[in-house]
Amino acid sequence: MRVVYIGGYSRSGSTLLDRMLGQLPGYLSTGEIGYISTHGIGQNRRCGCGARFLDCEFWTRVGQEAFGGWQTPEADALGRLYPQVTRHRNIPLLLAPAAHPGFAGRLRRYAGLLARLYQALERVGGAEVIVDSTIDPSRAFVLRHVPGIDLRIVHLVRDSRGTAFSWTKQLVMQDSVDEVVPKGTLPPRRAALHWAEYHLLFHGLSLLDGGQLVVRYEDVVRDPRAQLARIVGYLGDELDEGALGFVQPGAVVLASDHTAVGNDMRFRVGTVAIRVDDQWRRDLPVGDRRTVTALTWPLLRRYGYIGSRPSPLAR
C-alpha cells in the first residue's frame, strides 16, 4: 500500500492539499484519519460527503472490511490504543520500542490495526495511493511501524506568522451535530513554539528515513499544477496533464469526497477559489508579529520566508 502522509502544523492548508490530491486518478483523500476513533467513531461527526460518520456508506463499508464493523472489539481497540501510543512524549519509545516491552506490545497491536484500516481503504476506495493529512509528527513516527505500507511524507509548511494569526480566530466546527464545538485557539507565542517544534520533528524524521518532500502552502495556492506535479513525481508517478483539468486560474473544482476529519473546507464542493491567505500582514499586531518572527526565524529563513529563497534542504 502506498500512503502519502501530509505532515506539518495545523492551519497550514493540509485539507486543501489532501482534497486536491484526491482529485487525481488512483488517489484517495481520507482527511485526518488519525482522529477517526475520536471524531468519527466516538463523536459521529460529519464525513466530507455530509453524512454522519456512522451513517456514511463508504465508511460503513471500510469498517466492515477492516474490523467487521465499527462496534467491534477490534475497532474499540483502535480507539483505546490511539492515546496510549500516538503522543509526542512517546516519540523516544517509537524510535526504540524494544526499550519498553509493554509499549512495544501496544505499538505492535495498534500498527496491525492501522494496517487493516489502510488495507480496507485501498480495497473499498479502489485506491492506488491513500492520502492521510493527520499532520501530527507523532502519527508519522507511528506509521513507520505499520506493516505493508510504503510511506511517503509531504512536509507542508506555511509562514509561521500566518499560522499564528489563524490560531487566534474564534470559529465553530461545522462537522459537529450534537453540540457546538469551538475551534481551538492559541496565543501567537504558543502557536509559534508549537510550529517550530512540529517542523523540527519532521526534519529529524527526515534524517532518519532519508528525505521528505517539503512543500510550501503559499506555492500550492499560487501554482497548484506545479506543486501537484512535484508531489506526484516524488512518489515516482507521472502526471497526465488531463488529470489536472480540475485546476483553473485562481480556483479548483472539487468533487465530494469522504474526508473523515479536517478543516471545514472539506464540505465545499464545486468551484473553490484559492488564494494566499495573508490577512496576518494587516491584522496580526506588530508586537505579536515580531515575537513570532523571532521565535521561528531560523526556519522562516530556511523555508525562504525571510531573507533568501528556500534552501536546497527545504525543497
C-alpha positions as CSV (number, residue, x, y, z in Angstrom):
1,M,0.0,0.0,0.0
2,R,1.2,3.5,-0.8
3,V,0.4,6.1,1.8
4,V,1.1,9.8,1.4
5,Y,1.2,11.5,4.8
6,I,0.8,15.3,4.8
7,G,2.7,16.4,7.9
8,G,3.5,19.8,9.4
9,Y,1.5,22.0,11.7
10,S,-2.2,22.8,11.9
11,R,-3.8,25.7,10.0
12,S,-1.5,25.3,7.0
13,G,-3.8,24.3,4.2
14,S,-3.4,20.5,4.6
15,T,-7.1,19.8,4.0
16,L,-7.0,21.7,0.7
17,L,-3.9,19.8,-0.4
18,D,-5.4,16.5,0.6
19,R,-8.5,17.1,-1.4
20,M,-6.6,18.3,-4.5
21,L,-4.5,15.1,-4.4
22,G,-7.8,13.2,-4.0
23,Q,-9.0,14.5,-7.4
24,L,-6.1,12.7,-9.2
25,P,-6.9,9.2,-10.6
26,G,-6.0,6.5,-8.1
27,Y,-5.6,8.8,-5.2
28,L,-8.0,8.5,-2.2
29,S,-8.5,11.6,0.0
30,T,-9.3,10.5,3.6
31,G,-8.6,13.6,5.7
32,E,-7.1,13.4,9.2
33,I,-7.9,9.7,9.7
34,G,-5.6,9.7,12.8
35,Y,-8.6,11.1,14.6
36,I,-11.1,8.6,13.2
37,S,-11.6,6.9,16.6
38,T,-12.4,10.1,18.4
39,H,-14.2,12.4,15.9
40,G,-15.7,9.6,13.7
41,I,-16.5,6.5,15.8
42,G,-16.8,8.3,19.1
43,Q,-18.5,11.6,18.3
44,N,-20.1,10.6,15.0
45,R,-19.3,13.9,13.3
46,R,-20.0,14.6,9.7
47,C,-18.0,13.0,6.8
48,G,-16.9,15.2,4.0
49,C,-19.9,13.8,2.0
50,G,-22.2,15.5,4.5
51,A,-23.5,12.3,6.2
52,R,-22.6,11.5,9.8
53,F,-19.6,9.1,10.0
54,L,-21.6,6.1,11.2
55,D,-24.2,6.7,8.6
56,C,-21.8,7.2,5.7
57,E,-22.0,4.2,3.3
58,F,-18.3,4.5,2.4
59,W,-17.0,4.4,6.0
60,T,-19.5,1.7,6.9
61,R,-18.0,-0.5,4.2
62,V,-14.5,0.4,5.3
63,G,-15.4,-0.5,8.9
64,Q,-16.9,-3.9,7.8
65,E,-13.9,-4.7,5.7
66,A,-11.3,-3.7,8.3
67,F,-12.9,-4.9,11.6
68,G,-16.3,-6.4,10.9
69,G,-17.9,-3.1,11.8
70,W,-17.2,0.0,14.0
71,Q,-18.8,-1.5,17.1
72,T,-16.4,-4.5,17.4
73,P,-13.6,-5.2,19.9
74,E,-11.0,-4.5,17.1
75,A,-12.5,-1.1,16.3
76,D,-12.7,-0.4,20.1
77,A,-9.0,-1.3,20.4
78,L,-8.1,1.2,17.7
79,G,-9.6,4.0,19.8
80,R,-8.2,2.7,23.1
81,L,-4.7,2.3,21.9
82,Y,-4.5,5.7,20.0
83,P,-3.9,7.9,23.1
84,Q,-1.5,5.3,24.6
85,V,0.7,5.3,21.5
86,T,0.3,8.5,19.5
87,R,1.8,11.1,21.7
88,H,4.8,13.4,21.3
89,R,6.2,12.2,24.6
90,N,6.2,8.7,23.2
91,I,8.5,9.6,20.3
92,P,11.6,8.3,22.0
93,L,9.8,5.0,22.5
94,L,8.6,5.0,18.9
95,L,12.3,5.2,17.9
96,A,13.3,2.4,20.2
97,P,10.2,0.4,21.3
98,A,12.3,-2.6,22.5
99,A,13.4,-0.4,25.4
100,H,9.8,-0.8,26.9
101,P,8.3,-4.2,26.2
102,G,4.8,-3.1,27.3
103,F,4.8,-0.1,25.0
104,A,6.2,-2.3,22.2
105,G,3.3,-4.6,22.5
106,R,0.8,-1.8,22.4
107,L,2.5,-0.3,19.4
108,R,2.6,-3.7,17.6
109,R,-1.1,-4.2,18.2
110,Y,-2.0,-0.6,17.1
111,A,0.1,-0.8,14.0
112,G,-1.5,-4.0,13.0
113,L,-5.0,-2.4,13.3
114,L,-3.8,0.6,11.2
115,A,-2.6,-1.8,8.6
116,R,-6.1,-3.4,8.4
117,L,-7.6,0.1,8.2
118,Y,-5.4,1.1,5.3
119,Q,-6.0,-2.2,3.5
120,A,-9.7,-1.6,3.8
121,L,-9.4,1.9,2.4
122,E,-7.3,0.6,-0.5
123,R,-10.0,-2.1,-1.4
124,V,-13.2,-0.1,-0.7
125,G,-11.8,3.1,-2.3
126,G,-10.1,1.3,-5.2
127,A,-7.1,3.3,-4.3
128,E,-3.5,3.1,-5.6
129,V,-2.4,5.9,-3.2
130,I,-4.0,6.8,0.2
131,V,-3.7,10.4,1.3
132,D,-3.6,10.9,5.1
133,S,-3.5,14.5,6.3
134,T,-3.4,14.0,10.0
135,I,-0.4,16.4,10.2
136,D,0.9,15.5,13.6
137,P,4.5,14.3,13.7
138,S,3.9,11.6,16.3
139,R,1.5,10.0,13.9
140,A,4.2,9.9,11.2
141,F,6.5,8.2,13.7
142,V,3.8,5.6,14.4
143,L,3.2,4.9,10.7
144,R,6.9,3.9,10.3
145,H,5.8,0.7,12.2
146,V,2.7,-0.2,10.2
147,P,3.4,-3.3,8.2
148,G,2.8,-3.4,4.5
149,I,2.8,0.3,3.6
150,D,5.1,2.4,1.5
151,L,5.1,5.6,3.5
152,R,6.0,8.9,1.8
153,I,5.9,12.2,3.7
154,V,4.9,15.5,2.2
155,H,6.1,18.1,4.7
156,L,3.8,21.0,4.3
157,V,4.9,24.4,5.7
158,R,3.2,27.8,5.9
159,D,4.6,31.1,7.1
160,S,4.6,30.9,10.9
161,R,3.0,34.4,11.2
162,G,0.1,33.3,9.1
163,T,-0.3,30.1,11.1
164,A,-0.1,32.0,14.4
165,F,-2.7,34.5,13.3
166,S,-5.1,31.7,12.2
167,W,-4.9,30.2,15.7
168,T,-6.3,33.5,17.1
169,K,-9.5,33.2,15.2
170,Q,-12.6,32.1,17.1
171,L,-14.6,29.7,14.9
172,V,-17.1,26.9,15.4
173,M,-16.5,23.5,13.8
174,Q,-19.2,22.7,11.2
175,D,-18.8,18.9,11.4
176,S,-20.3,18.6,14.9
177,V,-24.0,17.8,15.0
178,D,-24.9,17.1,18.7
179,E,-23.1,20.0,20.3
180,V,-21.4,23.3,19.4
181,V,-17.6,22.7,19.2
182,P,-15.5,25.8,19.1
183,K,-12.2,25.5,17.1
184,G,-9.2,25.7,19.4
185,T,-7.3,29.0,19.8
186,L,-3.7,29.7,20.9
187,P,-1.9,33.0,21.7
188,P,0.7,33.8,18.9
189,R,3.7,33.0,21.1
190,R,2.5,29.4,21.9
191,A,1.5,28.8,18.3
192,A,4.9,29.9,17.2
193,L,6.6,27.5,19.6
194,H,4.4,24.6,18.5
195,W,5.0,25.5,14.8
196,A,8.8,25.3,15.4
197,E,8.5,22.0,17.4
198,Y,6.4,20.2,14.8
199,H,8.6,21.2,11.9
200,L,11.8,20.3,13.7
201,L,10.4,16.9,14.5
202,F,9.7,16.3,10.8
203,H,13.2,17.4,9.9
204,G,14.5,14.9,12.5
205,L,12.4,12.2,10.9
206,S,13.7,13.1,7.5
207,L,17.3,12.5,8.8
208,L,16.2,9.0,10.0
209,D,14.3,8.0,6.8
210,G,16.3,9.6,4.1
211,G,14.2,12.5,3.0
212,Q,10.8,14.1,2.5
213,L,9.3,16.5,0.1
214,V,8.9,20.0,1.6
215,V,6.0,21.9,0.0
216,R,5.0,25.5,0.9
217,Y,1.3,26.3,1.3
218,E,1.8,29.6,-0.5
219,D,3.3,27.8,-3.5
220,V,0.4,25.4,-3.6
221,V,-2.2,28.1,-3.9
222,R,-0.2,30.2,-6.3
223,D,0.7,27.4,-8.7
224,P,-1.2,24.2,-7.8
225,R,-0.3,22.5,-11.1
226,A,3.4,22.7,-10.5
227,Q,3.2,21.6,-6.8
228,L,0.9,18.7,-7.6
229,A,3.3,17.6,-10.3
230,R,6.2,17.8,-7.8
231,I,4.3,15.6,-5.3
232,V,3.4,13.0,-7.9
233,G,6.9,13.0,-9.2
234,Y,8.2,12.5,-5.7
235,L,6.0,9.4,-5.5
236,G,7.6,8.1,-8.7
237,D,4.5,8.6,-10.8
238,E,3.9,10.5,-14.0
239,L,1.1,13.1,-14.0
240,D,-1.1,13.2,-17.1
241,E,-1.9,16.8,-17.9
242,G,-5.5,15.8,-18.4
243,A,-5.7,14.8,-14.8
244,L,-5.3,18.4,-13.8
245,G,-8.5,19.6,-15.6
246,F,-9.9,20.4,-12.2
247,V,-7.3,23.2,-11.7
248,Q,-8.5,26.5,-13.1
249,P,-7.0,30.0,-12.9
250,G,-7.4,31.0,-9.3
251,A,-9.6,28.1,-8.4
252,V,-10.0,24.3,-8.2
253,V,-13.1,22.3,-8.9
254,L,-13.6,19.8,-6.1
255,A,-15.9,16.8,-6.1
256,S,-17.5,15.5,-2.9
257,D,-15.3,13.1,-1.0
258,H,-15.1,11.1,2.2
259,T,-12.6,13.0,4.3
260,A,-13.3,11.7,7.8
261,V,-11.8,14.7,9.8
262,G,-10.4,18.0,8.8
263,N,-10.9,21.7,8.1
264,D,-14.5,22.8,7.3
265,M,-13.4,23.5,3.7
266,R,-13.8,19.7,3.1
267,F,-17.6,20.4,2.8
268,R,-17.1,22.7,-0.1
269,V,-17.9,21.2,-3.5
270,G,-17.6,22.6,-7.0
271,T,-15.5,25.6,-7.9
272,V,-13.5,26.8,-4.9
273,A,-11.4,30.0,-5.2
274,I,-7.9,29.6,-3.9
275,R,-5.5,32.4,-3.0
276,V,-2.8,33.1,-0.4
277,D,-4.4,33.9,2.9
278,D,-2.2,36.8,4.1
279,Q,-4.6,38.5,6.4
280,W,-1.9,38.3,9.1
281,R,0.0,41.1,7.3
282,R,-2.8,43.5,8.1
283,D,-4.3,42.2,11.3
284,L,-1.6,40.5,13.3
285,P,-0.5,43.1,15.9
286,V,3.1,44.3,15.4
287,G,4.2,43.0,18.7
288,D,2.9,39.6,18.1
289,R,4.4,39.6,14.6
290,R,7.8,40.4,16.0
291,T,7.6,37.8,18.7
292,V,6.6,35.0,16.2
293,T,9.3,36.1,13.8
294,A,11.9,36.0,16.5
295,L,10.9,32.6,17.8
296,T,10.8,31.0,14.3
297,W,13.4,33.0,12.4
298,P,15.8,30.1,11.6
299,L,13.1,28.0,10.0
300,L,11.5,31.0,8.3
301,R,14.8,31.7,6.6
302,R,15.3,28.0,5.7
303,Y,11.9,27.9,4.0
304,G,12.5,31.2,2.2
305,Y,10.1,33.4,4.0
306,I,12.9,35.7,5.2
307,G,16.0,36.9,3.5
308,S,16.5,34.4,0.8
309,R,15.0,31.7,-1.4
310,P,14.2,28.3,0.2
311,S,17.4,26.4,0.9
312,P,18.0,23.1,-1.0
313,L,17.2,21.3,2.2
314,A,13.7,22.7,2.1
315,R,12.8,21.9,-1.5
